[in-house]
Amino acid sequence: FYVLTQDTIYILMVYNPIVLLTSRGSQILANRQQKHTGAQSLATTGMNLTGSLIRTVTTIKEVGWDFHILRSYGVSITLNMILFTHIVMYRENTKRMLDDIKQKKKE
């Protein structure tokens, strides 16, 4: 009993990197324009990055070198690495921005 056909699974795998680029890419652009990362968490982003790396190794071991699956993980790793780098790179700007928000709430 299968809910999705093989053709549907293939289409989903082909379009997954586009969805990743749209969702993470918009956050990357926002970070770059604002020069801070807002409420993004280093821990959460680090776990996303680690999870992508582990999934890649597991997929290679269990499934083999499936291009569409590994391409999605590669895109995910790259985008998560960029987000992780932004959090480290814009750390001081983010701290100032969050401090400004706290100060305005006190007023």
C-alpha positions as CSV (number, residue, x, y, z in Angstrom):
1,F,0.0,0.0,0.0
2,Y,1.7,3.2,-1.2
3,V,0.2,6.7,-0.9
4,L,2.7,8.3,-3.3
5,T,3.7,6.9,-6.7
6,Q,7.3,6.6,-7.7
7,D,6.8,9.6,-10.1
8,T,5.4,11.7,-7.3
9,I,8.3,10.8,-5.0
10,Y,10.7,11.7,-7.8
11,I,9.1,15.1,-8.4
12,L,9.2,15.9,-4.7
13,M,12.9,15.0,-4.5
14,V,13.6,17.2,-7.5
15,Y,11.8,20.2,-6.1
16,N,13.1,19.9,-2.5
17,P,16.3,22.0,-3.1
18,I,14.1,24.8,-4.6
19,V,12.0,24.8,-1.4
20,L,15.2,24.9,0.7
21,L,16.7,27.7,-1.3
22,T,13.5,29.7,-1.0
23,S,13.0,29.3,2.8
24,R,16.6,29.4,3.9
25,G,17.7,31.8,1.2
26,S,15.2,34.4,2.2
27,Q,16.6,34.2,5.8
28,I,20.1,34.5,4.5
29,L,19.2,37.6,2.5
30,A,17.4,39.2,5.4
31,N,20.4,38.6,7.7
32,R,22.8,40.1,5.2
33,Q,20.6,43.2,4.6
34,Q,19.9,43.8,8.4
35,K,23.4,42.8,9.5
36,H,22.0,40.9,12.4
37,T,20.3,37.5,12.9
38,G,17.5,38.5,15.3
39,A,16.2,35.6,17.4
40,Q,18.0,32.9,15.4
41,S,19.6,30.4,17.7
42,L,23.2,29.2,17.3
43,A,22.2,25.9,19.0
44,T,19.2,25.2,16.7
45,T,21.1,26.2,13.6
46,G,24.1,24.0,14.7
47,M,21.7,21.1,15.3
48,N,20.2,21.6,11.8
49,L,23.7,21.6,10.3
50,T,24.8,18.5,12.3
51,G,21.5,16.7,11.4
52,S,22.1,17.4,7.7
53,L,25.7,16.1,7.9
54,I,24.6,12.9,9.7
55,R,21.7,12.3,7.3
56,T,24.2,12.6,4.4
57,V,26.5,10.0,5.9
58,T,23.6,7.7,6.8
59,T,22.1,8.0,3.3
60,I,25.4,7.1,1.6
61,K,25.7,4.1,3.9
62,E,22.1,2.9,3.6
63,V,21.0,4.0,0.1
64,G,24.2,4.7,-1.7
65,W,25.1,7.7,-3.8
66,D,21.5,8.7,-4.8
67,F,22.0,12.0,-6.6
68,H,18.6,13.6,-5.7
69,I,18.7,12.8,-2.0
70,L,22.4,13.9,-1.6
71,R,21.8,17.0,-3.6
72,S,19.1,18.1,-1.2
73,Y,21.3,17.4,1.8
74,G,24.2,19.2,0.1
75,V,22.0,22.3,-0.4
76,S,20.8,22.0,3.2
77,I,24.3,21.7,4.6
78,T,25.5,24.7,2.5
79,L,22.6,26.9,3.6
80,N,22.8,25.9,7.3
81,M,26.5,26.6,7.2
82,I,25.9,30.1,5.9
83,L,23.2,30.7,8.6
84,F,25.6,29.4,11.2
85,T,28.3,31.7,9.9
86,H,25.9,34.6,10.0
87,I,25.1,34.0,13.6
88,V,28.8,34.0,14.6
89,M,29.6,36.9,12.2
90,Y,26.8,39.2,13.3
91,R,26.9,38.2,17.0
92,E,27.7,41.7,18.2
93,N,25.2,43.5,16.0
94,T,22.5,41.0,17.1
95,K,23.3,41.6,20.8
96,R,23.1,45.4,20.3
97,M,19.7,45.0,18.5
98,L,18.3,42.7,21.2
99,D,19.6,45.1,23.9
100,D,17.9,48.0,22.1
101,I,14.6,46.1,22.1
102,K,14.9,45.4,25.8
103,Q,15.6,49.0,26.5
104,K,12.6,50.2,24.5
105,K,10.4,47.8,26.4
106,K,11.5,49.2,29.7
107,E,10.7,52.8,28.6
